[in-house]
Amino acid sequence: MPNFTRRNIFQSAALVPFQAVSSSAQNSAVKVGLIGAGNRGAYTATAIAKLPGVKVTAICDVVEDQITAARKRIGNPDAKGYADYREVLASDVDAVMIATPVYLHPDHFEAAVKSGKHIYMEKPAGMDVAGCKRVMRAADSANRKQNITFGFQQRYGGVYVKAKQFLESGAIGKIREVHGEFLKFALKGDEPVPPLPRNDKEKLEQWKLWRATFGEVIVETYVHNLDAINWFLGSHPLKAIGTGGRTVEKRGDLLDHLSVTYDYPNKVQMSFIGSQMTPRYFRSNRERYIGDNGFIETAREYWTYNTGSGPVTEKSQHDITVDALTEFVRRVSEGKPENVGVRAAESTLTSLLGQMAIDQKREVTWDELMRSA
């Protein structure tokens, strides 16, 4: 990825002055501003707009057509459009949803914390160790009345919550090993290869192809699984070793497959595999916890367990994103905030630990990772 001069898109200098956290949400509809109206941002904003007592009143993007499309998709033609996210933070919205490119997350998170708005931030926390540390510091500095949630939906999904409770009941005994996988179709290998980006506009257009803007795929995509596993195991890993490669991908510099083995406390190893190049009809996204008395399998669509009497499965009633957004709105409306900024950064750092082990082709410890920036 070529180097660029200081960007003029989504500039982050001159943070918005700190404001008191709005309490109007407790007395009326929660007004939400969307920052980043791409596919994911428009999807989550549409989902939150369907919840009772919520209205998306502001939409920000540097591409005007995406604002227009988001207005239509969300169903509020009167939502104000902005090209500068700082204007959204200075507006009368109660909360912001941040769904911008990964390389901008620390900048936008810091500014949102400074503004005093409630925050729903898409994962990951950042694309490198320095960015994650910035998010941690900003989260620690936040007003304690601010609700700060990251888009790790497994933490709120009904099927995951039930599986976690079952695990904590001791039903499968002591965990001996854990396995995770995210195998999906994302590319065939015959996609057109664009020329190297020459300016900030082209950099933004190609942000999903380069580690310098997207983060490696284990950071941007597989972090969901790793966050869930950290949650179930109650810890981040101590060290990791891994490998990966590019079998069919010809664009950018991202891997199209990888595998990492993590060591957690209590002698628990977790093996994770990821692939972006399965056939269109094949997808597997799940985690398995093997105990001395049974196993639990979790996924966004279901959870399963077996303690010797045969498997029992419960399906999710909807996309677990709805669960995460519902909980976010409830906390804002009831004035019962959470602040998961540090936890979200630790899950992102878990991904970066795997990336570092792959890059350096050796075992890497958590302490070494944290000293690297």
N, C-alpha and C positions, 0 to 999 in steps of 0.2 A: 504494500500500500504506500503510495507516494506521500511525502510530507506536504503539509499545506501551511500557508500563513494563517494568522488568527482569523477564525471564521467570522463571517458577517451574517450568517443565518443562525437564528436562535441565540443571539448574543446573550451572555450571562453576566456581563458587568453591571454595576449599579443595581444591586438587589433592592427589592421593594422594602421600604421601612417597615419595621415590625409593627403589627397591629394586634390589638386584643382579639382573642378568639371569639368569633361571632356566637352569640347565644340565641339568635333569632330562630335557628333551626329547631329549638326546643318548643317554639310557640307557633310555628307555621311550617309550610312546605320547605323541605330542604332544597336549596338552590345549588345546582352543581354546574361547574365549568369543566369542559373537556379540553385538555391540552394535548394535541396530537390526534388528528381525525382520520388516521389510516384504518385499515381493516379491523385491527384489534380494538383501537380506541372507539370506533363507531359501534362495534359490537357490544362492548361493555357499557357504553353510554346508552345504547338502546335498551339494554337489559335493565339498567338502573332506573331509566325513565319509566319503565312499566311498574315499578314498585309503588305502593301507596305513599302519598306524601312526598314525592320527589319530582323535581322539574329541572331539566337541563336547560339552562338559560344562556350559556355562553359556549362557543366552540372556537378553538384556536388551531390554526394550521398555517404553514407558509404557502400552501397550495390552495388557492381560492376554490377550485373545483371540489376539493375534498370537504371543505366547509359546507358547500351547497349540497353535496351528496349526503353528508352526515345529518344536516337539518331534515332532509327528506326521510332518511332512515329512522331517525329518532322520533320524528313526528312532531317537531316544533319549528314551524317555519319562522317564528319570531325570535328564535335564539340569536343573540348577537354574535357576529363574526369578528375574529381578531387575528391579526398576523403576528402579533407580539404577545408572547405568553405573560409578560409582566403586566400587561393591561388587564388580563383575566385575574391575576393575583391582586390587583388593585381595585377590582370591581366589587360588587356587593354579593358575590356568590359565597355560600357557606363552606363549600368543599370543592376540591379540584380532583379530577381524575387525570393522571399523567400517563400517557401512552406514546411517548416520543422515542426516537431511536436510542439504543442502549448507551451510546457514547455521550449522550446528553443527560443521562439520568442524574449523576451527582450534581451537576449545575442546577437542574430544574428542581431537584429535591431540596437543595439548600435554600433556593429562592422561595419555595413553597413553605418551608418551615419558618423562614423569616417573615413571611406574610401573615402567619397566624391562621391560615385556612386549614380545615381538615383535609387529609391527604389519602387518596387511594392511588398507589403507585404500582404500575406494572413491573414485573420482575424483568431482569435481575437488578440488584442494587447498583451494579456498575460492571465494567468490563475488565477491570484490573484491581490489584490490591490497593493502590492509592485511592482509587475511586470509592472502594468499599469503606476505607477508613474515613473518607470525607463524609459518607452517609452516616457512619456510626457517630461521628462528632456532631453532625447536624441533628441527628435524632436525640442525642443526649442533651442538646441545647434547647430542644423544643419546649414550648409552654405545656405544662402538664395537663391542660384542658384540651389540647389538640388530639384528635384521633388520627393516628398514623397507621395505615394498613398497607401491606404489599399484596400483590396479586398471586399469592401462593394459595390457590383455592382449596387444595387438599386439606389445609388446616381447618377449613370451615365446612367442607362437604359432608353431608349426612352419613354417607357410607364410610368415609374415613373416620369420622368421630366415633361411630359405633365400633369399628375395627380397633381403634385405639383403646377404647374402654374395655373391649374383650381381651386385648393383650394385657392391660393393666390388672385385669381380674386374676391373672395367672393361669388362665385356661389352657394355654399351650406350653406352659412351663417356662424354663429359662431359654432365652434365645441362643441358638448355637451358630446360626449363619443367616445371612440376608442376601437376597438377589434382587436386582432391579434391571429393567430394560425398557428402552424406548426405541422401537424399530418402526420406521414409517417410510412412506413414499414422499420424497421431496424433490427428487430430480432423476432424470433418466440418464443424463450424461451427454445428451446431444443439444443442450440449451446453447443459444448463441452466446459467444464470448464478447462482451462489450470492451471497448478500448479503456485503458486506465483513466480514471477520473482526473480531470485537469483543473477543476475548480470546486468551490464549495457546493454549487448546485449539483454537479455531477457526483460529488462525494455523497450528498444526501440521497440522490437517486439510487446509488449503488450500496447503500449502507448495509444491506443484508448479505453482501458478498465478501466482506472484509473483516478480519479479526479486529482491526483498529477502530471499527465503528460498530460492529455487531457483537464482538466478543466471540470466542470460539463456540461451536454449537453446544458443547457441554455446559457452557455458561448461560447462553441465551435460552436454550430449549430444555436440556436435561436437568436443569436446576430444579424443576418441579419435583422430579423423583427424589433428588438428593435432599431437598428440603423436607419432604415427607419422611424419608428414612432418618434424618437427623431428629425429627420430632418423635418418631416411634422409639428410637434408641436413646433419646434424652441427652444427646451429645453431638458435637462435631467430631470428625475422625482425627486420629493422631498422626496418620501418615498415609501415603498412597504410592502405588506404582502402576504404570499403564502404558498403553501403546495405541496407535491409531494411524490412519492413512487416508489417501485420496485414490480411490479405485476408478471412479467414473467422473467425478467433478473436475471441470476444466476452467471454471471461472474463479475469480477471487483467490483466497488463500485458506479457506476453511476445510476442515476434515470432513469426509463423508461417512466415516465409521470410526469407532474407538471402543476400547474396553479398559476399565480401571478397577483395581482391587484396593479397597480402603480398609484400614485397620482402625476399629473403634475400641473404646475402653472395654474391659472385661473379656478380652480375647475374642471379640466378635469381628469376623471379617465380612465385608460386603463386596460382592462382585457386581459391577454394572457394565452393561453393554448398550451401545447406541448405534443406530444406522439411519442414514437419510436416503437409502437407495433400494428399499424393498420394492417388489411389484406393487402396482396401484391397489390391488385388492388385498394386500396384507398389511396389517398394523397390529402391534403389540406394545402396550404401554401399561406396565404394572410393576408391583413390588411384592416380594414373598419373604415372609418371616418364618424361619424353621425353628421350632422349639423342641425340647426333649419329650413333649407330650402332644404335639400336633403342629399345625401350620396355619398361617393367615395369609391370604392373598388380597391385595388392594388394587383398585383401579378407579378411574373416574366414573366408570359406568356401573360398578358393582363391588361387593366384597364377599369373600368366601373364607370359610374355615372348616377344618376337619380335625377332630380330636379322637378319632378312632371309630366313630359311629357313622361315618359317611360324610360327604361334603354338604355344607349348608350355604346357600348363596342368596344374597339380597341385592336387587338391582336399584340403582339410583333412579329417582323419579324425574330428574331433570339435570341439565348441565350444572355441575357444582359451582360454576361461576356465580350462579344465582344465589347460592347459599352464602358465598363470600360477600357479595354486594348487599344482601339482606342484612347480614350481621353488621356491615359497615354503617348502613343507614340507621339501624337500630341504635348503635352506639352513639352516633351523632345526635339523633333525635332525643335520646334519653340522657345525654350528657354523661355517658359512661365510657370514656375514651380508653383506647389501648395504644401503645407505642411499640411497634414490632421492628423498628428500624435496625437495631443492632442484630436481632435474630435474622432478619432478611439478609443483612450483610454477611453474617456467618454462613448462611446457606450458599450465598454466592461465592464466598471464599472456599467452600467445600468443592464447588465446581472448579475454581481456579487452582486448587491443590491438584486435582486430577489433570488439568491442562498442563500444569508445570511438570508433573511427573511424566506425561507423554512427551512434552517438548525436550526434556533433559534426559529421557531414556534411563531413568534411575528412580530409586525410592526417594521421596521427598517428605519431610516432616511438616506438620502444621507450624511449628515454631520457625522453621526455615522460611516457609511461605510468608509469615507475618513480618519477618525481618527483611524481606526482599524489597519493600517500599515503605 
